[in-house]
């Protein structure tokens, strides 16, 4: 055998040893968490496995953010609706008119609007984590005021504080849900408010009816839940990027991207209507159910609001695969049918028919809110989405407040509760019908979404 051929294996072995020594000593320093360059060259499978592990870790973190953000919305809205079953007791104990309770509820709605308009940029200025911790602290303080209240004055102050905290946090939480998972985040953003509102009202009614210290217990339970969530915010929620403070950032602004304006204008009436119905239910439905049933049961008076919002939440989940146009149509139709059954229930004095009407209208609430959200979300860039969500919630909470304050004022001036409820149902139907017509006329993929 020639010498060159005999030396070739030895040469290859020496070359491989030198190459290995070079990789060991010359590999560049790496940032913690970054794959080693040598390992990536010599063992490609290890690099692929590590990338897969990193992807799973990132997905797990995004899922944690989605779950946490959704649970905070549920807790915020549960806290917002917890006083509803207690308003009649407050009015009796403090010798107040129904208008005072309605004003307290309206104070919450107005404060939410102020928070949405003036505080929506706080996450960019201070970071999401700081804003959420501050909002949770505001909610806990409001619940403490409710627990020690001896008059409606502290209730109103607490409601305003709740509203500001919710306004600062709601669009931030919605944006966090959508960014963590475009599909499931949109569903959670639409379903969480209804789940929180319904569970809060029913839980409050049950506690008031069956547990001791009814005017304190529900608030202490919710405060404990929110405090626990604050600990998870510290662990799970990203800090977010911050930028210098400017007065322009806290000035009232409503931003609807050009691509979303047509959809926003055509769906705003149904968003107003479904949240308006929710506002009436939260403020005055317990009294209406009591008048129909001739019962003073607190937990039963919370059933219509629970039926409305439970049906809304279930609808949001069941219809999540449908496009925004289809959901808007379903929501508008269910809203009109539910309002019609409501009038029939009031005229006949039937409590079971009123509960059926509440559930049917709840389908309208769920689809009538998720449909527009689903249609508008793809029409805004990431940087525009939070401002757009603020605009949607602005319309929602204007409807919430107006539909509680005006009926409350009419009832306080001597109008019959049943007559006011029928008139409100007619007004909400008038608002819903044009949105149904606009949705059925949508033809392009951009309009349907």
Secondary structure, 3 states (H helix, E strand, C coil): CCHHHHHHHHHHHHHHHHHHHHHHHHCCCCCCCCCCHHHHHHCHHHHHHHHHHHHHHHHHHHHHHHHHHHHHHHHHHHHHHCCHHHHHHHHHHHCCCHHHHHHHHHHHHHHHHHHHHHCCCHHHHHCHHHHHHHHHHHHHHHHHHHHHCCCHHHHHHHHHHHHHHHHHHHHHHHHHHHHHCHHHHHHHHHHHHHHHHHHHHHHHHHHHHHCCCHHHHHHHHHHHHHHHHHHHHHHHCCCCCCCCCCHHHHCCCCCCCHHHHHHHHHHHHHHHHHHHHHHHHHHHHHHHHHHHHCCCCHHHHCHHHHHHHHHHHHHHHHCCCCCHHHHHHHHHHHHHHHHHHHHHHHHHCCHHHHHHHHHHHHHHHHHHHHHHHHHHHCCCCHHHHHHHHHHHHHHHHHHHHHHHHHHHHHHHCCCCHHHHHHHHHHHHHHHHHHHHHHHHHCCCHHHHC
